[in-house]
Amino acid sequence: MKLKISKPFKNSPNINLSRKYRIAKYVMYRETMLHKSDLLWTFLGSFCGIGLIGLINSQIFEVQDHLFLIGSFGASAVLLYGVSNSPLSQPRNLFGGHILSALVGVTVAQLLPDTLWFASTLAVSLSIMVMQMTKTLHPPGGATALIANIGSAKIKALGYWYVVSPVATGVIILFAIAMVFNNLSGRKYPVNKGRKRKAKNKKLKVESERLKEVVIEEKFETV
């Protein structure tokens, strides 16, 4: 039996308001709805992570005429400390995305040293493809590959050492700080996908059992 809804009811302000709220809920990304305390922990985590790399850069690497702080670390900080529950922020993506992209970037820079525009384009495109193939997609990785080609003379002089330092070493520091501050704030990091999947399956099982009970009750009522 179908229920016929009258037009006045369809155009009710409450119904329209509810519909607009649902649309806004779908449009708004879940991680943008933060508690005020999360803002403080995000600030502290990113400040300590980038600050530590910057401090090491100024105290040790500048003396040795090397660079330790690169731009792609800023983008990683957004993911690690701002949206730590995102799949793109997990350790596999963080380490794999940066290190593989650095390898691709340096290789392209070595093979095509005289065609900057083409080398930069190829490095970014290949790094994205490699990250997708290895399931290590981490957006800042594209910047890591790009920096290997358009970076300063210091960066280019590093060659494959660029993969180890600053990239891998800097990523280890960002990860360690993320582990400390995200877990102190109550945000679980890294996210245990297996646990989340089990919880989801359990929830679905409970909901299906409740639905069965409702169906059985309705059958008894009809009888």
N, C-alpha and C positions, 0 to 999 in steps of 0.2 A: 504494500500500500504506500503510495507516494503522498507526501505532505505538500500541499499547495500553500506557498507563502505569498501573502498579499503584497502589492507594491508598496503601500505605506510602511509595512514592516521591513521590506528590503531596503528602503531609503531611510530607515531609522538612524538618527545621529550616533547612537551607541554602536550599531552594527558597523557603520562607516568608520567610526573611531577605532573599533577593534581590528578592522581590516587594515587600516593605515598603520596601526601598531605592529601587526604581523609583518607587513611589508618592510617597515623600518627595521624590525628585528632581523629579517633575512639579509637586508642590505648592510647593516652594521656588522662588521667582523667581530666575532666574540671577544678576541683579545683586546679590543679597544675599550671594553667596559671594565676598567681597572678599579680596584680598591685604592684609596688614597695611600695606604701603607706600601702598596706595590710601587708607586712612583718613587718613594724614598729608596727602596731596595734596588730598583732599576738604576737610579742615579749613583748609588754607592758602588754597585757592581761595575758599571761602565767606567766610573771615575777611577776605581782601583785597577781595573784591567788595562785600560788604555794608559792610565797614569804610570803604571809599573813599566810597561813597554817603553813609554816616552822617557822615563827616568833612566832606564838601562841604556837607551839610545844616546842620551845626553852625557851620561857619565862614562860610558865604555866605548860605544861604537863611533861616536864623533871623534874621539881621540885617535881611533884607528882608521879614520877616514872611511868608515862604512855606514850603512843605513840600517836601522832596525825597525823603525816605525813607518809602515806603509798605509796608504789610503784605504785599502780593502778591509783592514782591521776595524775601521770605524763602522763599516756596514755590518760586519760580523757582530760587533758589540750591540747593535740594534736588535739583531735576532737572538743572541744569547741572553741578554739581560732584559729585553723588552717583550719578546714572545718566546720564552724558553720552552713552552710546550709544543711549539711548531715542529713538524717533521724536518723542516729545513735547518733547525737549530740543534739537532741531535749530534752526538760525537762523530758518528759515521759520516754524516754530511759535512760537518765542520772540518775534520781532518782530511777526509777524502777529497772534498771539493777544493780546498786550498792547495793541497799537495799535488794532486793530479793536474790542476789548472796551472800551477807553477811549472811543472814538468813540460806541459804543452807549450806554455808561453816562452820558456827558455829555449826549447827545441826549435820553435818557429823563428825566434830571434837569431839563433845561430845559423839557421839555414837561409834566412832572408834578411840579412843585415842592412841592405841598401834600399829596400822598398818598405818604408815605414807604414804607409797607409794600408798596403796589402797584408803585411805581416801582422799588424794589429787586428785587422778584420778577421784574418784566418785564425789567429790565436784565440780570440774570444769565441768564435763560432765552433772551433774544434773543442775547446774546453767545455762548452755547454753540452756538446754531443757526448763527450767522454763521461761527464758527470751523469748524464741521463742513462748511458749504457751501464754504468757501474752503480746506479742508484745512490749517488752521493751528491745530488743536486744541492748546491749552496750558492745563492746568487752572488755573494762577494767573490766567489772563485773566478768569475768572469773578469772582475777588476784586477785580481791577482795575475791572471794571464796577460791582461792589457799592460799592466805596470812593467812586466818583464820586457815589453817592447818599446814603450814610450817613456820609461823611467829615465832617471838621470844617468850620467856616465858611471856613477858609483854602482848603481843597480846593474847596468849592463856588464860592468867589469867583473861582477861576482860569478857570472856564468851559472852553472848548475849548483853552486854553493847557495844561490838565491833560494833554492828549494828548502835547504836545511835552515839557513838563517838569512833573512828574517822570517820566512814563511812558517816553517814547521815549529821553530822555537817560539815564535810569537803566538801561534795557535795554541801551543801547550799552556802558555801563560793565561790566555783568555779563557781556556777551558777550565783550568784550575780555579781561577777566580769565580767563574760561573758556577762551578760545583759548590763552592763555599757559600756565596751570597744567595743563590737561588734556593738552596736547601735550608739556609738560616731563615729565609723569608717564608718558608712553608711551601714553596713551589718545588715540586719534585723534579729534579734534573740529575741525570737524563731521564726521560720519560720511558717507563717500562711498557713497551707495546704489548707484550704478552699479557701483562696484568690488566691493561686496559681492555684488551680483547676478551679476556675471561670475564671481567666485570660487565662488559657489554652483552656477552652471551648469556650471563646469568640474569641480567635485567630483561632480556628478550624472553628468556624461558619463563620468568615470573609473570610477565605480561601475557604470554600465550596461555598459561595456566589460568590466569584470571579471566581471560576471554572465554576459555572453555567452560568455566564455572558459570559465567553469565549466560552462555548459550544453553547450558543444561537447565538453568533456572527458568529461562524463557520457554523452553519446551514443556517443563512441568506446568507452568502457568497456562499455556495454551491447551494442555490436556485437561 
